[in-house]
Each structure stands twice: as structure tokens, then as C-alpha cells.
Amino acid sequence: MIVVKNSDDVKNPPARRRGRPPAFDREAVLAAARETFWAHGYEGASIADLTAAMGITPQSLYAAFNSKADLYREALQQYRTLGANTFSALAEPIDTLSAFERILRGSAAIFSAPGHPKGCMISTAVLNCASENDAIADHVAALRRQSLDAFAARIERGIREGDIRPETNARALARFLGAIVQGMSVQARDGASLEELLDIAALATAEVARHRA
């Protein structure tokens, strides 16, 4: 038998705590969401898929991340930290050829690494989507443009520092390298091995070398 006592605490229960539970490991569940989005894409990853991978309820997901779109944006930001060491080459005091060789080889390694979905989470993400997801598509496209701008800026720096020929079309070469990275992502998704991706990286590096001063 259960005895119900009408105490003041029952009559006036404390306000329910909002937000995520105290034991909620935000970075861990975000990593699980990242892997799910990486594998299935934004539209392909359902809330059920995400909560199953994250080990939380839909209510906790919305309380912590506000929406699926905001969760995706945060997962993309976490994904970018995985390649931070590779892309830091753009800012380091090394020559232009060495910087892009490191980026291309590092991309090949990330795209084919075991333990993660293949390819790049950003390079070919949300290329086609329902109209209600245009804001997400625009966000990912902006990230790709940022990468192209960073590539062009590094080539322009090489021109100023004298290791790249002054007549080099920095924007065109940057777009070429961006296209190579995107192509490597697609081929990794289709099963290309690390060695095969490194062969592509070597050819692209040779193209950069053609522009050395």
C-alpha cells in the first residue's frame, strides 16, 4: 500500500529544473551527433538517429542545443577542430608549397581514417536540400568559401614573400585546390584508400610546385 502525504512540498512542488541534466557530457554527446551527421548528412540524420547515438532524450537534445540546426552547426564547429593541426599550416612560417602539401596529405589522412565516417563533413555537405533547410546549406557553403579565401590568402602571401610567381592567379589556384579537397572527400566516401588519396595529393602538390618562383 502506498501512503500519500499531502505535505506542503507536494502541494507546492519545486520548479522543474530546465536544461540538460547535471551529468550531461556535452562534448561527448556532441561528438556522437557529429559522427551521425558526418555519416548520414544533415537531412539524413533524424532526431531518432541522433538521440540514439547521443544516448539522450529528444527533450534533452532540444534543451541543450535548441534545435537540430543549432546542433548541426555546433557539430560542424567541433569537426573543424579535428583538422586544426593540418590547416594551421596556412599560418605557420613555412613556404607555400610545404603548407599545401601538409593540408593535402592531412586531408587524405582525415578523410580515410578508421573509426570515423569517410570523407569530409563539410566539403560536400548539404549540396542539395529541401527549401526549409536553405539556411543550413548557406551556412555550410559559407564555411567552404572561408576555406577558399584562406587558400587564396596563403597563395597571395607566397607571392608577397617571393616563393610563388607574381603572375600566379591566386584565386584560381585556390579554387583548384578546393576542388581537389572536395574530390578527395567524394572518393573517400566511395572507398578510396589512404594511399590512393595520397597519390591525388601528390599530383595537386606538384601543381602548386609549378608556380614556385
Salt bridges, closest charged atoms under 4 A:
GLU35 OE2 - ARG34 NH2 2.84
GLU35 OE2 - HIS116 ND1 2.94
ASP70 OD1 - ARG73 NH1 2.96
GLU74 OE1 - ARG26 NH2 2.94
GLU92 OE1 - ARG102 NH1 2.76
ASP149 OD1 - ARG171 NH2 2.99
GLU161 OE2 - ARG157 NE 3.00
GLU207 OE2 - ARG210 NH2 2.88
GLU207 OE2 - HIS211 NE2 3.23
